[in-house]
Amino acid sequence: MSSSRVVRVHARDQVGARSLRDGIAKIQSELEVSPDFPPAVEEAARRAAADPPLPDLDRTDLPFVTIDPPSSMDLDQALHLERTGSGYVVHYAIADLAAFIEPGDPVDLVANQRGETLYGADSKVPLHPTVLSEGAASLLPDQVRPALLWTIHVDNTGEGTDVQVERARVRSTAKLDYAGVQRAIDDGTADETLQCLREVGELRLDREAARGGISLPLPEQEVDVTGDHWSLEFRSMIPAETWNAQISMLTGFAAASLMVYARVGLLRTLPPPVPRDIQRLHRIARALHLDWPAEELYPDFVRSLDSRKPAEAAMITACARLLRGSGYVAFDGETPADPVHAALASEYAHVTAPLRRLGDRYAGEICVALCAGTEVPDWVLSSLHGLPEEMKEGGRRAAQYESAVLNLVEAGLLHDRVGERFEGVVVDVDDQDETRGTLTVQEPAVEARVTSSHAVPLGSEVVVTLAQADVASRSVVFTLD
């Protein structure tokens, strides 16, 4: 389910744009979140940004690049890849927040309260003050920055064979975006780093399939805001994004391996699906007239699905239910009973987004200590076992925020179109009430509730009537005759 057409709101007298921004302010008030920080936190951040310590190890000789959406300024990661013998060396620089934050200082305390950055349209609620997250700690181009430098050797099958992480000063040479990277690779103008990014990324995807891991190809519902023009679109990941994500995941696997071996760390986990959930998915596949042989494993079936086809998009949405229940587990002294992330079919850790996610700062510190053969800092160990709950609360709040903003924008785009008819696809049906479900409309790119007097036909292309689009309640409802 992907649409290349974008519906834009050209707000007359800017009333529509103001209404949407007022609605976002209301959401922030309801969730008790704010993009602003107390003066003491901002002051502490400004002091830290003014004179951060730089590591002795100088790797500014490596021409790192960042790859992010064009508007991003909180740049956590910079990469450099090169071929060596029959394999590769991946250099992955991660922003070093510990160079700017002292345990127990105002920035540290508020970050532990927030848990992670909240994203919604043009209304980001950052984890750290922007003087750090979009300034002194961000891996912006042509700036020398302190970083945790991961060096990972990868063989010709895509398997990581050796890992080292250490503090180093680095410098990004360019701020690239996914579309530009994809063009350079496709037209043959890409340098060695980007060529290797594709090669390693594709090898890692093969490794993922071999171990039984999956990545659901769910299209993202994305809000675009340009001045007073708002739009929604469904956007599928392009290959360059997938390859880039594989480098981050490679690093997460390496971090988890270090921590599990040393029996101290913070892992990202997901329990395996229970048999009845897999049986339910088989029933849905049959209802959607999709061929899923009994002997075909769930990950292999998912990889065969095409999100551009209505029935298969509905199947992917149903499969996403198996990814619920993810969390974190902290350990010190013994390996957790259930350390695996079931969707990735391996132990895994979050270490590559410390500007935006609290736990990454702590997990990165553990890995640096393990590679250096030193003790894990006391400030990390003393907070370790409280982090899973803090991250759970931060993740819950982030999901609420993103969902509320999307619901608001959908209602805002459609509020003057009640009574109109739209074409859509039913992508989910309520387990408890088959007359209720979820509908995806391509234009505008809306995912909303649909109700009917009879059973809602899962995976079917339908024509529906917009019954409600209320900005105040952030509610959109379609009806199916």
Buried (B, 14 or more C-beta within 10 A) or exposed (E): BBBEEBBBBEBEEEEBBEBBBEBBEBBBEEBEBEEEBEEEBBBBBBEBBEEBEBBEEEBBEBBBBBBBEEEBBBBBBBBBBEBEEEBBBBBBBBBBBBBBBEEEBBBBBBBBEBBBBBBBBBBBBBBBBBBBBBBBBBBBBEEEBBBBBBBBBBBEEBBBEEBBBBBBBBBBBBBBBBEBBBEBBEEEEBEEBBBBBBBBBBBBBEBBBEEBBBBBBBBEBBBBBEEBBBBBBBBBBEBBBBBBBBBBBBBBBBBBBBBBEBEBBBBBBBBBBEEEBBEBBBEBBEBBEBEBEEEEEBBBBBBEBEBEBBBBBBBBBBBEBBBEEBBBBBBBEEBBEEBBBBBBBBBBBBBBBBBBBBBBBBBBBBBBBBBEEEEBBEBBBEBBEEBBEBBBBBBEBBEBBBEBBBBBBBBBBBBEEBEEEBEBBBBBBEEEEBBBBBBBBBBBBBBBBBBBEEEBBBBBEBEBBBBBBEBEEBBBBBBBE
